[in-house]
Amino acid sequence: MPSAQYLLKSKHRATNIDQFHHLSCSRGAFPKAIEADMGKSEKKTILLVEDETITAISEKLALEKYGYAVKTVTTGEMAVEAVGTSPEIDIILMDINLGEGMDGTRAAELILRDHDIPILFVSSHSEREIVEKTERITSYGYVVKNSSITVLDASIKMAFKLFDAYEKLKEKAESDHKHLQLLENIMDNYPGLIFWKDTNSIYQGCSNAFAKSAGLVAPKEILGKSDLDLPWKNHEAEAYRRGDRAVMGDGTLILHLLETQHSGDGSTIYLDTSKIPLYDFSGNINGILGVSLDITERNKMLESLRVSKATAEALLNVAAELIIAHDSEGDITLLNESGHELLGYTFPELIGKNWFDTCLPEEIRPEVKAYFAQLRHGSADIVVNHENDIITRNGDRKTISWHNVVLRDNDCNFIGLFSSGEDITERKRSELALRESQERLDFALEGSGLGEWDWHLKTGKIKRNERWAQMLGYSLSEIKDDIEQGIDLQHPDDRDQAWRAIQDHLGGKTDYYDISYRMKAKDGHYRWIHDCGKIMERDEAGKPVRLCGTHADISEQMEKEEKIERLLAEKELILKEVHHRIKNNMNTMGSLLSLQSQAVHEPAAAAALEDAKARMQSMGILYDSLYRTAGFTELSVKEYLPDLVDEITGNFPNSSMVKVNKHVEDLILDAKRLQPLGIIVNELLTNIMKYAFVGRERGVVDISATNTGGHIAIAVRDNGGGMPESVSFEKSTGFGLQLVYALTQQLNGTIRIERGNGTNIILEFES
């Protein structure tokens, strides 16, 4: 039967594909067979297969009378051959018994194997098994021989009608098959997830992609399952089923619903799902069709874009600079928080306002607007960097340094500007103040005759003024801007010292750089230069990056100082000569006194001469000590008094038995007071050495000099026999004590005697 050969049967999903196919077919019953009007059709050709000649001729003549063209053959083999060589044959009347050769049923089987043609069996057999055998081969009919021509003609026409109906069914099946193949191809290759369910939300089919997402090997495994049987989370399955019920309830469409799905591989994906109702041939809803797009990557991209946008907005708002964009009309489309704050507006108050009319000073608006119009029409080039003033909400002026970029669409049309602006108002003020300060400094330097230099350490460049060059006989144009030329002009003997002074200052060893050295002038002579400088700028790490200073021509001053040094040297020679002569004279006088004391025979006279000699020696020690000082006018008591004590005590034969302790602070006194002080100490020590230790084997002398808040005390103490109560400085008749008292008065001081365990004499005066 042709329906068994031509009706489509899907390999895997005939039922669900057929149901899905209903979406593309019009609702209603399957088309009925179209009956052909045989009387109006063209003449049909019949192949009559009959082994009996008379019967064949009779039937041929009868059929020809009914308008048929008839060909006859007598064997099954001839019938098979005739069909193969005569394509005009429209129908076959086949006898079953055809003699010794191939019978009619076998011939029919062979013909139908290769050809699509109706075969009507004509036989005298009426047995049930024979009829059933023919029905298994074809279903166009069975006519008993010797039936009337009317019956035969009706059977032939019915066979043609059946054949036409089968042909139309075949064409329809082939069309449906192609359509279904197309749908299968779409489902197999469509990246989305396709599925359909019945009214109970039971899956009736799905695409390969959906099956894979559900963890299934093939789409057929979905049949009979519900969402609760699949890997989705329970809340996901319930949400899907609620959506199904909503669609099947009243035919509502669900379009682009965002859903999540826990897939078979354990991952969670994001879906964009749409669902529509399915209808049967009667127009009743019998299920739903769903399509889901995996938008996980798109979601990630959107999230990435959202994060990028948020990051960009955060960067814009965290930026300290004003960042602004405006469209081709100058209306503000973007302004960061710093921009609003700088301009005195709350965020986003300025969005949509015209930049030129709102924020530019009135006097520059026409010029800026004209330039912007030229920029918009392509008749001007963008000025990437420029500066101009803006007006804040409260009317303050701010100077902004701009960096601009033109915004264009995909067709390179001008759509606006994007700009970043730095508030340089304070910098401009500082630059103006610095410029004015520099002008004042230049004026002062010019008036003072000082040369100026400014050394940038990182670049090695050094800037000098005209006066710097003039000091050496050059013009500024002849001086290079490097440090090497300045070093080359220095005297070779001075270079190391000058460079060390700079390095000491750069290294933090000195607060400033200050040195004098010689520099070679243009005429070849050397001039003395006083070079003074200081670090003026450091980098973020604290390292020096800029050193500034001045040059002063001190050649005349150095000449005067050299002259003074020569005069001082000459004076020094003269003083040395005078000192030498004075010292020789004093030594001569001491020797004369010593000789005289040895020449006299009276003990008192000899003693007086020795005392005079001792006094002269004390003056000689003072003079010698003063001479060794720088100014000859003052001396430390600590440098003078101990030597004097040793000299005095050493002149006595009993000096070895006397222990002398000296406690002298570093007191500075002028020569006018040191001289009487030395004589006083000489007199006191002489008396002690002569009288204090008579009859004793040992003695101790303590000498101290202290300064307490400007009050000087000189104490001379011994542990000898002590001074009689009747002796005092004020009433003494002896020359030595009278001299001590007189010199004390000269010092505007006081002197007193403390008795007990020896004698302690204390001299006090103000420093």
Stockholm file with secondary structure:
# STOCKHOLM 1.0

chainA/1-767         MPSAQYLLKSKHRATNIDQFHHLSCSRGAFPKAIEADMGKSEKKTILLVEDETITAISEKLALEKYGYAVKTVTTGEMAVEAVGTSPEIDIILMDINLGEGMDGTRAAELILRDHDIPILFVSSHSEREIVEKTERITSYGYVVKNSSITVLDASIKMAFKLFDAYEKLKEKAESDHKHLQLLENIMDNYPGLIFWKDTNSIYQGCSNAFAKSAGLVAPKEILGKSDLDLPWKNHEAEAYRRGDRAVMGDGTLILHLLETQHSGDGSTIYLDTSKIPLYDFSGNINGILGVSLDITERNKMLESLRVSKATAEALLNVAAELIIAHDSEGDITLLNESGHELLGYTFPELIGKNWFDTCLPEEIRPEVKAYFAQLRHGSADIVVNHENDIITRNGDRKTISWHNVVLRDNDCNFIGLFSSGEDITERKRSELALRESQERLDFALEGSGLGEWDWHLKTGKIKRNERWAQMLGYSLSEIKDDIEQGIDLQHPDDRDQAWRAIQDHLGGKTDYYDISYRMKAKDGHYRWIHDCGKIMERDEAGKPVRLCGTHADISEQMEKEEKIERLLAEKELILKEVHHRIKNNMNTMGSLLSLQSQAVHEPAAAAALEDAKARMQSMGILYDSLYRTAGFTELSVKEYLPDLVDEITGNFPNSSMVKVNKHVEDLILDAKRLQPLGIIVNELLTNIMKYAFVGRERGVVDISATNTGGHIAIAVRDNGGGMPESVSFEKSTGFGLQLVYALTQQLNGTIRIERGNGTNIILEFES
#=GR chainA/1-767 SS CHHHHHSCCCSSCHHHHHHHHGGGSCSSSCCCCCCCCGGGSCCCEEEEECSCHHHHHHHHHHHHHTTCEEEEESSHHHHHHHHHHCTTCCEEEECSCCTTSCCHHHHHHHHHHHCCCCEEEEESCCCHHHHHHHHHHCCSCEEETTCCHHHHHHHHHHHHHHHHHHHHHHHHHHHHHHHHHHHHHHHHHCSSEEEEECTTSCEEEECHHHHHHTTCSSGGGGTTCCGGGSSSCHHHHHHHHHHHHHHHHHCCCEEEEEEEEECTTSCEEEEEEEEEEEECTTSCEEEEEEEEEECHHHHHHHHHHHHHHHHHHHHHHHCSSEEEEEETTSBEEEECHHHHHHHTCCTTTTTTSBHHHHHSCGGGHHHHHHHHHHHHTTSSCCCSEEEEEEECTTSCEEEEEEEEEEEECTTCCEEEEEEEEEECHHHHHHHHHHHHHHHHHHHHHHHHTCEEEEEETTTTEEEECHHHHHTTTCCGGGSCSBHHHHHHHBCTTTHHHHHHHHHHHHTTSSSSEEEEEEEECTTSCEEEEEEEEEEEEECTTSCEEEEEEEEEECHHHHHHHHHHHHHHHHHHHHHHHHHHHHHHHHHHHHHHHHHHHHHCCCHHHHHHHHHHHHHHHHHHHHHHHHHTSSSSSEEEHHHHHHHHHHHHHHTSTTGGGEEEEEEECCCEEEHHHHHHHHHHHHHHHHHIIIIITTTCSCEEEEEEEEEETTEEEEEEEECSSCCCTTCCTTTCCSHHHHHHHHHHHHTTCEEEEEESSSEEEEEEEEC
#=GC SS_cons         CHHHHHSCCCSSCHHHHHHHHGGGSCSSSCCCCCCCCGGGSCCCEEEEECSCHHHHHHHHHHHHHTTCEEEEESSHHHHHHHHHHCTTCCEEEECSCCTTSCCHHHHHHHHHHHCCCCEEEEESCCCHHHHHHHHHHCCSCEEETTCCHHHHHHHHHHHHHHHHHHHHHHHHHHHHHHHHHHHHHHHHHCSSEEEEECTTSCEEEECHHHHHHTTCSSGGGGTTCCGGGSSSCHHHHHHHHHHHHHHHHHCCCEEEEEEEEECTTSCEEEEEEEEEEEECTTSCEEEEEEEEEECHHHHHHHHHHHHHHHHHHHHHHHCSSEEEEEETTSBEEEECHHHHHHHTCCTTTTTTSBHHHHHSCGGGHHHHHHHHHHHHTTSSCCCSEEEEEEECTTSCEEEEEEEEEEEECTTCCEEEEEEEEEECHHHHHHHHHHHHHHHHHHHHHHHHTCEEEEEETTTTEEEECHHHHHTTTCCGGGSCSBHHHHHHHBCTTTHHHHHHHHHHHHTTSSSSEEEEEEEECTTSCEEEEEEEEEEEEECTTSCEEEEEEEEEECHHHHHHHHHHHHHHHHHHHHHHHHHHHHHHHHHHHHHHHHHHHHHCCCHHHHHHHHHHHHHHHHHHHHHHHHHTSSSSSEEEHHHHHHHHHHHHHHTSTTGGGEEEEEEECCCEEEHHHHHHHHHHHHHHHHHIIIIITTTCSCEEEEEEEEEETTEEEEEEEECSSCCCTTCCTTTCCSHHHHHHHHHHHHTTCEEEEEESSSEEEEEEEEC
//
